Amino acid sequence: MQVSTKFTIALHILIAVKYFEEEYKLTSDFLSASIGSNPVIIRNIMSQLREAGIIEIKRGPGGMHITRDLKDISFLDIYQAVETSGQGELFNFHEKPNPNCPVGKNIHRILDESLLEVQKKFEEELKEHSVAEVYERMDKA
């Protein structure tokens, strides 16, 4: 399993917003220069963070703001905002296993419990980390 770059880009966005909030108007162009990614990708992730209630975006001079303290934003919050696409499931099943095959007709049933257990452990671990701990490691040189 591999989490896409959307997760780390979202973290980068939040750290940059906190770091630069007093100095610059934070736009997708500004953030894309820091992240090294296309502004459209940045806007899409910003939109997902906004929909999750993690950031607030105001048009014009209002800019972007983080809606709560960084210690109250867990990695799980970010993961759910940008990675799950509303599905909430870590593992996706192939849709058409052969019902005439003894493995194909049973694979979903025999894997479900194990995969749910793995997902719960993964989510518990993500809950243990916050954006604040990442920000605190920033070298403010």
Contact map, one row per residue, 1 for C-alpha under 8 A:
111000000000000000000000000000000000000000000000000000000000000000000000000000000000000000000000000000000000000000000000000000000000000000000
111100000000000000000000000000000000000000000000000000000000000000000000000000000000000000000000000000000000000000000000000000000000000000000
111111100000000000000000000000000000000000000000000000000000000000000000000000000010000000000000000000000000000000000000000000000000000000000
011111100000000000000000000000000000000000000000000000000000000000000000000000000010000000000000000000000000000000000000000000000000000000000
001111111000000000000000000000000000000000000000000000000000000000000000000000000000000000000000000000000000000000000000000000000000000000000
001111111100000000000000000000000000000000001000000000000000000000000000000000000110000000000000000000000000000000000000000000000000000000000
001111111110000000000000000000000000000000000000000000000000000000000000000001100110000000000000000000000000000000000000000000000000000000000
000011111111000000000000000000000000000000000000000000000000000000000000000000000000000000000000000000000000000000000000000000000000000000000
000011111111100000000000000000000010000001001000000000000000000000000000000000000000000000000000000000000000000000000000000000000000000000000
000001111111110000000000000000000000000000001100100000000000000000000000000001000100000000000000000000000000000000000000000000000000000000000
000000111111111000000000000000000000000000000000000000000000000000000000000001000000000000000000000000000000000000000000000000000010000000000
000000011111111100000000000000000010000000000000000000000000000000000000000000000000000000000000000000000000000000000000000000000000000000000
000000001111111110000000000000100010000000000100000000000000000000000000000000000000000000000000000000000000000000000000000000000000000000000
000000000111111111000000000000000000000000000000000000000000000001000000000000000000000000000000000000000000000000000000000000000010000000000
000000000011111111100000000000000000000000000000000000000000000000000000000000000000000000000000000000000000000000000000000000000010011000000
000000000001111111111000000000100000000000000000000000000000000000000000000000000000000000000000000000000000000000000000000000000000000000000
000000000000111111111000010000000000000000000000000000000000000111000000000000000000000000000000000000000000000000000000000000000000000000000
000000000000011111111000000000000000000000000000000000000000000001000000000000000000000000000000000000000000000000000000000000000000000000000
000000000000001111111100000000000000000000000000000000000000000000000000000000000000000000000000000000000000000000000000000000000000000000000
000000000000000111111111010000000000000000000000000000000000000000000000000000000000000000000000000000000000000000000000000000000000000000000
000000000000000111111111110000000000000000000000000000000000000010000000000000000000000000000000000000000000000000000000000000000000000000000
000000000000000000111111000000000000000000000000000000000000000000000000000000000000000000000000000000000000000000000000000000000000000000000
000000000000000000011111100000000000000000000000000000000000000000000000000000000000000000000000000000000000000000000000000000000000000000000
000000000000000000011111110000000000000000000000000000000000000000000000000000000000000000000000000000000000000000000000000000000000000000000
000000000000000000001011111000000000000000000000000000000000101100000000000000000000000000000000000000000000000000000000000000000000000000000
000000000000000010011001111101100000000000000000000000000000001100000000000000000000000000000000000000000000000000000000000000000000000000000
000000000000000000000000111111100000000000000000000000000000001100000000000000000000000000000000000000000000000000000000000000000000000000000
000000000000000000000000011111110000001101100000000000000000000000000000000000000000000000000000000000000000000000000000000000000000000000000
000000000000000000000000001111111000001000000000000000000000000000000000000000000000000000000000000000000000000000000000000000000000000000000
000000000000000000000000011111111100000000000000000000000000000000000000000000000000000000000000000000000000000000000000000000000000000000000
000000000000100100000000011111111110001001000000000000000000000000000000000000000000000000000000000000000000000000000000000000000000000000000
000000000000000000000000000111111111111001000000000000000000000000000000000000000000000000000000000000000000000000000000000000000000000000000
000000000000000000000000000011111111100000000000000000000000000000000000000000000000000000000000000000000000000000000000000000000000000000000
000000000000000000000000000001111111000000000000000000000000000000000000000000000000000000000000000000000000000000000000000000000000000000000
000000001001100000000000000000111111100000000000000000000000000000000000000000000000000000000000000000000000000000000000000000000000000000000
000000000000000000000000000000011111110000000000000000000000000000000000000000000000000000000000000000000000000000000000000000000000000000000
000000000000000000000000000000011011111011000000000000000000000000000000000000000000000000000000000000000000000000000000000000000000000000000
000000000000000000000000000000010001111111000000000000000000000000000000000000000000000000000000000000000000000000000000000000000000000000000
000000000000000000000000000110110000111111100000000000000000000000000000000000000000000000000000000000000000000000000000000000000000000000000
000000000000000000000000000100000000011111110000000000000000000000000000000000000000000000000000000000000000000000000000000000000000000000000
000000000000000000000000000000000000111111111000000000000000000000000000000000000000000000000000000000000000000000000000000000000000000000000
000000001000000000000000000100110000111111111100000000000000000000000000000000000000000000000000000000000000000000000000000000000000000000000
000000000000000000000000000100000000001111111110000000000000000000000000000000000000000000000000000000000000000000000000000000000000000000000
000000000000000000000000000000000000000111111111000000000000000000000000000000000000000000000000000000000000000000000000000000000000000000000
000001001100000000000000000000000000000011111111100000000000000000000000000000000100000000000000000000000000000000000000000000000000000000000
000000000100100000000000000000000000000001111111110000100000000000000000000000000000000000000000000000000000000000000000000000000000000000000
000000000000000000000000000000000000000000111111111000000000000000000000000000000000000000000000000000000000000000000000000000000000000000000
000000000000000000000000000000000000000000011111111100000000000000000000000000001100000000000000000000000000000000000000000000000000000000000
000000000100000000000000000000000000000000001111111111100000000000000000000001001100000000000000000000000000000000000000000000000000000000000
000000000000000000000000000000000000000000000111111111111000000000000000000000000000000000000000000000000000000000000000000000000000000000000
000000000000000000000000000000000000000000000011111111000000000000000000000000001000000000000000000000000000000000000000000000000000000000000
000000000000000000000000000000000000000000000001111111100000000000000000000000001000000000000000000000000000000000000000000000000000000000000
000000000000000000000000000000000000000000000000111111110000000000100000000000000000000000000000000000000000000000000000000000000000000000000
000000000000000000000000000000000000000000000000111111110000000001110000100000000000000000000000000000000000000000000000000000000000000000000
000000000000000000000000000000000000000000000100110111111000000111100000000000000000000000000000000000000000000000000000000000000000000000000
000000000000000000000000000000000000000000000000010011111100000111100000000000000000000000000000000000000000000000000000000000000000000000000
000000000000000000000000000000000000000000000000010000111110011110000000000000000000000000000000000000000000000000000000000000000000000000000
000000000000000000000000000000000000000000000000000000011111111100000000000000000000000000000000000000000000000000000000000000000000000000000
000000000000000000000000000000000000000000000000000000001111111000000000000000000000000000000000000000000000000000000000000000000000000000000
000000000000000000000000000000000000000000000000000000000111111000000000000000000000000000000000000000000000000000000000000000000000000000000
000000000000000000000000100000000000000000000000000000000111111000000000000000000000000000000000000000000000000000000000000000000000000000000
000000000000000000000000000000000000000000000000000000001111111100000000000000000000000000000000000000000000000000000000000000000000000000000
000000000000000000000000111000000000000000000000000000001111111110000000000000000000000000000000000000000000000000000000000000000000000000000
000000000000000010000000111000000000000000000000000000111100011111000000000000000000000000000000000000000000000000000000000000000000000000000
000000000000000010001000000000000000000000000000000000111000001111100000000000000000000000000000000000000000000000000000000000000000000000000
000000000000010011000000000000000000000000000000000001110000000111111000000000000000000000000000000000000000000000000000000000000000000000000
000000000000000000000000000000000000000000000000000011110000000011111000000000000000000000000000000000000000000000000000000000000000000000000
000000000000000000000000000000000000000000000000000001000000000001111101100000000000000000000000000000000000000000000000000000000000000000000
000000000000000000000000000000000000000000000000000000000000000001111111100000000000000000000000000000000000000000000000000000000001000000000
000000000000000000000000000000000000000000000000000000000000000000011111100000000000000000000000000000000000000000000000000000000111000000000
000000000000000000000000000000000000000000000000000000000000000000001111110000000000000000000000000000000000000000000000000000000111100000000
000000000000000000000000000000000000000000000000000000000000000000011111110000000000000000000000000000000000000000000000000000000110000000000
000000000000000000000000000000000000000000000000000001000000000000011111111011000000000000000000000000000000000000000000000000000111000000000
000000000000000000000000000000000000000000000000000000000000000000000011111111000000000000000000000000000000000000000000000001111110000000000
000000000000000000000000000000000000000000000000000000000000000000000000111111100000000000000000000000000000000000000000000001111110000000000
000000000000000000000000000000000000000000000000000000000000000000000000011111110000000000000000000000000000000000000000001001100000000000000
000000000000000000000000000000000000000000000000000000000000000000000000111111111000000000000000000000000000000000000000000000100000000000000
000000100110000000000000000000000000000000000000100000000000000000000000111111111110000000000000000000000000000000000000000000000000000000000
000000100000000000000000000000000000000000000000000000000000000000000000001111111111000000000000000000000000000000000000000000000000000000000
000000000000000000000000000000000000000000000000000000000000000000000000000111111111110100000000000000000000000000000000000000000000000000000
000000000000000000000000000000000000000000000001101100000000000000000000000011111111100000000000000000000000000000000000000000000000000000000
000001100100000000000000000000000000000000001001100000000000000000000000000001111111100000000000000000000000000000000000000000000000000000000
001101100000000000000000000000000000000000000000000000000000000000000000000001111111100000000000000000000000000000000000000000000000000000000
000000000000000000000000000000000000000000000000000000000000000000000000000000111111111111000000000000000000000000000000000000000000000000000
000000000000000000000000000000000000000000000000000000000000000000000000000000011111111100000000000000000000000000000000000000000000000000000
000000000000000000000000000000000000000000000000000000000000000000000000000000010001111100000000000000000000000000000000000000000000000000000
000000000000000000000000000000000000000000000000000000000000000000000000000000000001111110000000000000000000000000000000000000000000000000000
000000000000000000000000000000000000000000000000000000000000000000000000000000010001111111000000000000000000000000000000000000000000000000000
000000000000000000000000000000000000000000000000000000000000000000000000000000000001001111110000000000000000000000000010000000000000000000000
000000000000000000000000000000000000000000000000000000000000000000000000000000000001000111110000000000000000000000000010000000000000000000000
000000000000000000000000000000000000000000000000000000000000000000000000000000000000000011111000000000000000000000100010000000000000000000000
000000000000000000000000000000000000000000000000000000000000000000000000000000000000000011111100000000000000000000000000000000000000000000000
000000000000000000000000000000000000000000000000000000000000000000000000000000000000000000111110000000000001000000000000000000000000000000000
000000000000000000000000000000000000000000000000000000000000000000000000000000000000000000011111100000000000000000000000000000000000000000000
000000000000000000000000000000000000000000000000000000000000000000000000000000000000000000001111100000000000000000000000000000000000000000000
000000000000000000000000000000000000000000000000000000000000000000000000000000000000000000000111110000000000000000000000000000000000000000000
000000000000000000000000000000000000000000000000000000000000000000000000000000000000000000000111111000011000000000000000000000000000000000000
000000000000000000000000000000000000000000000000000000000000000000000000000000000000000000000001111110011000000000000000000000000000000000000
000000000000000000000000000000000000000000000000000000000000000000000000000000000000000000000000111111011000000000000000000000000000000000000
000000000000000000000000000000000000000000000000000000000000000000000000000000000000000000000000011111011000000000000000000000000000000000000
000000000000000000000000000000000000000000000000000000000000000000000000000000000000000000000000011111111000000000000000000000000000000000000
000000000000000000000000000000000000000000000000000000000000000000000000000000000000000000000000001111111100000000000000000000000000000000000
000000000000000000000000000000000000000000000000000000000000000000000000000000000000000000000000000011111110000000000000000000000000000000000
000000000000000000000000000000000000000000000000000000000000000000000000000000000000000000000000111111111111000000000000000000000000000000000
000000000000000000000000000000000000000000000000000000000000000000000000000000000000000000000000111111111111000000000000000000000000000000000
000000000000000000000000000000000000000000000000000000000000000000000000000000000000000000000000000001111111110000000000000000000000000000000
000000000000000000000000000000000000000000000000000000000000000000000000000000000000000000000000000000111111111000000000000000000000000000000
000000000000000000000000000000000000000000000000000000000000000000000000000000000000000000001000000000011111111100000000000000000000000000000
000000000000000000000000000000000000000000000000000000000000000000000000000000000000000000000000000000000111111110000000000000000000000000000
000000000000000000000000000000000000000000000000000000000000000000000000000000000000000000000000000000000111111111000000000000000000000000000
000000000000000000000000000000000000000000000000000000000000000000000000000000000000000000000000000000000011111111100000000000000000000000000
000000000000000000000000000000000000000000000000000000000000000000000000000000000000000000000000000000000001111111110000000000000000000000000
000000000000000000000000000000000000000000000000000000000000000000000000000000000000000000000000000000000000111111111000000000000000000000000
000000000000000000000000000000000000000000000000000000000000000000000000000000000000000000000000000000000000011111111100000000000000000000000
000000000000000000000000000000000000000000000000000000000000000000000000000000000000000000100000000000000000001111111110000000000000000000000
000000000000000000000000000000000000000000000000000000000000000000000000000000000000000000000000000000000000000111111111000000000000000000000
000000000000000000000000000000000000000000000000000000000000000000000000000000000000000000000000000000000000000011111111100000000000000000000
000000000000000000000000000000000000000000000000000000000000000000000000000000000000000000000000000000000000000001111111110000000000000000000
000000000000000000000000000000000000000000000000000000000000000000000000000000000000000011100000000000000000000000111111111000000000000000000
000000000000000000000000000000000000000000000000000000000000000000000000000000000000000000000000000000000000000000011111111100000000000000000
000000000000000000000000000000000000000000000000000000000000000000000000000000000000000000000000000000000000000000001111111110000000000000000
000000000000000000000000000000000000000000000000000000000000000000000000000000000000000000000000000000000000000000000111111111000000000000000
000000000000000000000000000000000000000000000000000000000000000000000000000100000000000000000000000000000000000000000011111111100000000000000
000000000000000000000000000000000000000000000000000000000000000000000000000000000000000000000000000000000000000000000001111111110000000000000
000000000000000000000000000000000000000000000000000000000000000000000000000000000000000000000000000000000000000000000000111111111000000000000
000000000000000000000000000000000000000000000000000000000000000000000000011100000000000000000000000000000000000000000000011111111000000000000
000000000000000000000000000000000000000000000000000000000000000000000000011110000000000000000000000000000000000000000000001111111100000000000
000000000000000000000000000000000000000000000000000000000000000000000000011000000000000000000000000000000000000000000000000111111100000000000
000000000000000000000000000000000000000000000000000000000000000000000000011000000000000000000000000000000000000000000000000011111110100000000
000000000000000000000000000000000000000000000000000000000000000000000111111000000000000000000000000000000000000000000000000000111111110000000
000000000010011000000000000000000000000000000000000000000000000000000111111000000000000000000000000000000000000000000000000000001111111000000
000000000000000000000000000000000000000000000000000000000000000000001110100000000000000000000000000000000000000000000000000000000111111100000
000000000000000000000000000000000000000000000000000000000000000000000010000000000000000000000000000000000000000000000000000000001111111110000
000000000000001000000000000000000000000000000000000000000000000000000000000000000000000000000000000000000000000000000000000000000111111111000
000000000000001000000000000000000000000000000000000000000000000000000000000000000000000000000000000000000000000000000000000000000011111111000
000000000000000000000000000000000000000000000000000000000000000000000000000000000000000000000000000000000000000000000000000000000001111111000
000000000000000000000000000000000000000000000000000000000000000000000000000000000000000000000000000000000000000000000000000000000000111111100
000000000000000000000000000000000000000000000000000000000000000000000000000000000000000000000000000000000000000000000000000000000000011111110
000000000000000000000000000000000000000000000000000000000000000000000000000000000000000000000000000000000000000000000000000000000000000011111
000000000000000000000000000000000000000000000000000000000000000000000000000000000000000000000000000000000000000000000000000000000000000001111
000000000000000000000000000000000000000000000000000000000000000000000000000000000000000000000000000000000000000000000000000000000000000000111
